[in-house]
């Protein structure tokens, strides 16, 4: 009887979590699915882990959204869309806008950066825009102030195209082995001459601003312009493998490390989302505490909607309105594993009495932010 042999090699495509990028299929959007009139601020708005970056004073504005327009037959359900709503055809020298993901150094040690064995990195993604021409993707090592850029071309207007770019390994400058941002993946959407007047830096070197985005088109030169991206994968090696789809719950928990939507905006809109059990610490102070679903990257800050009568503390004998909360860090009671909240508004209660907290306004939300 023939005995099947166990393969000894060739299973690199089965390596789990080979994609350095988190939420590359754009499936998670805890903050909301659309944000209008965004510009050159450096802020997270919609799709988790993809930050809007920018500089200068351009008046160009976009609607940033999680969209359902995706390449056909590739397994994707969502994309990130940038839709120009206010144009600027005459960019200032310092004007720029990018889509950025920041990556922890402790997740990059296997790349052996800064040694003679440094791994190359291959970036692959699907992109679509009515604005054809040259775009720039950049890797930036923020620990050592080094960078490398590659150009890609959108050839056909309003057509999904797959792009693959390989970045050589960098033998200079190791990534710090910690939970801070060591590497940035940057997709440029427009850039002024401060970033385009040199020669594109296609090999690793010390950051020179004028060499970062040479040739980049101006996505903001018409309100007809839009740009979509999905299937973003960055992996060790010189070839691109098929996109690594993760189960939704796994992808969500990876995003929770950086941002946890405890009462997200969709919940709050239902005007009654339950937050959790609470207790009168004193006659006027209510405490609520709990554990995060995963260990967050660091002690988070509070991201919340605040206003009069936004939250309610309900107990057997009364209902009190809590105008807003504060994240308590006294004596280390809040850290990356759990939280303690207390109210800022005066109430009248009895120490030791318990109850529960819930939203009382469609604009109320309470989230925890440990983003890079």
MIMILUM-529365 format. One record per residue (C-alpha): x, y, z. Coordinates in pm, whole numbers, plus 50000, padded with zeros to 5 digits. Layout:
XYZ...
***
This chain:
500005000050000501375034049907502095057150197501455093950149504465115450215504245146150435505475176050235508645190350383508645224450219506705248550005504105258650262505105294850295501695305350163500145288850470502125309650719499585327450936499665364950993502215370250719500465403150640502075430650846499095453350773496085451051005492605454150851493965454650497490575443250365488975474650517486295453850691486485470851033485325506951083484565512351452484525550451439481945551451163481645544750793481855580350657483395613850752482805644750539485075674650480488365659450595491555676550495495235676450583494785667450949496575637451103493605618451240491755585151234488255589251092486715557450949488415524550858490435511151151494245514051143494265536650836495035572150936494665603850733497955622650725498745656650588500505689850605500205725450482497165747750448495375735350137491625740150133491115706949956488565684950129487445648950094484775625550219486595595550365484465564250383484225526750404482715516750070481245485549909482865491449568485435463249541487255443649270485005416549130485665380449224488545386949464486755380149793486665415949923483525432150062484815466650162487195493350043488465526850169487285555849952488565591649928486145614049738487275649749661484535674549758486515707149755489205710449492492615727049501494425728149170497265750349294498875732849587501235751549817504785738649860504075722650199500675707850111500265670150128497775643250211498365606050266496725574350394498995559350661499275527950871501735528051163503255495251280504735485451616508445477751620508015446051823505985431451534508825437451288511855421051449511755390751217512535414050925516105416751063516335452850957519745468151017521595435350954523135419350648520185395250645517525422350622514355409850452512875426350147509225436550173506575432549906503485454549905500385444549711496975461249693493975467949472493385504149372490895523449159490595559949060489265581348780492495601448817495075582048618498815587148643501635582448893501075576249264503645570149538503775543749810506395549350079507885529750369509245551850645511435539650931510695564851205513215549651449516155558051222514685585651002515035564750688512675560750395512125544250059509485552449795508115533949495505905547149215502935529249067500635539348783496865539048764496525530948397492775528548334490265553148478487685539548722488975503948692490205481648973493885473248921496215452049135499615467049211502715449749347505805468249470508955453049622511145472549864514675459849921515805450350272517505477950469520845468250622521065500850818519175508551139517305482551342513685487451445513175493451817511735462851991508825480152163505165489652124505825523051957505515531051587508645520351399507385517051041504805536350841503185525250518502215557250336500005561050029500335596249889497315613349730498765647849664502025665649743503485700649705506995708549589508455703749938507965666549867508275664649486511115687449374513955662249415514595627249283512385598849400514245579149667513785543449543516475528649773516645531050150518335562550276518105591250521514835609650478515035638850239511635655650215511945666649852512595630649739509585614049903506735618249652508265629049320505775624749034502675621949254499435633249085497125658049255493985639149353492515672049477492545690649147488875682849071485755674149266485245646449010488185627549159487995597149383490405569849497489655535349637491945509549794491535474849942493455442349984496535459650127499225434050213502835439750320504905408350366508495396250387510025384750062510215395349700506935380849574503325388049661501165359749789497375359249775495705382550022495505367350369491845368350469491295365450844488015356851016486055388251101486345382551477490125378251455490475410051249488235429051493490235418051797493475428851630491925463351582490775463751948494425465652055494485501251920490885512851951487935497352130484465509852046482775502252379479665522052290480325530551930478355556451737476045530951580475135517851925474575552852059472265561151771469895535051910469555558552209469835533052483472945511752440473835494752768477285503452897477715483153213477205480453587478085510153807478125519754175477865551154385481365555454523479995584854720476755604454717477895623854409480395601554227479595570754019482295545953919482175520453640485015496153567485775465853353488275447153139489165453852777488415425052537492135423652451495225439552602495505473952446498795487052311499155511252602496975528652861494255543752639492755578252633489005583252629487265591852303483705601852378480795623552286479975646952574477065669352652474165675752884472165644452967474245622752732474415593452978472135579853248472835561953573469805540553651469125524353985466105511254172464965544254319466035570554068467595579753736470445604953725472015621453424475795620453393477035647953165480305630453079482965606953210486655608853283489125580453249490605574953593494305567053608494605572353983496915546754143497235528753808493655516353819493345521553445495965505153226496185485352903494115456853054491155474653209489465507753279487845528253550485495556953472483785582453690481325610653629482065647553600478575659553692477075661254038474335636754124472505628754443472775592654552473755569554833477255555254867477295518254793474135517354582474485499954245472915505153906473845506153541474975531353281473525536252934473555561852655470785587552650471605606352330472215596351968475505615751978476805597852289479655572852255482435560852483485515545352322489125538652422492045550252208495555535252219496425542551856499905548151723
***
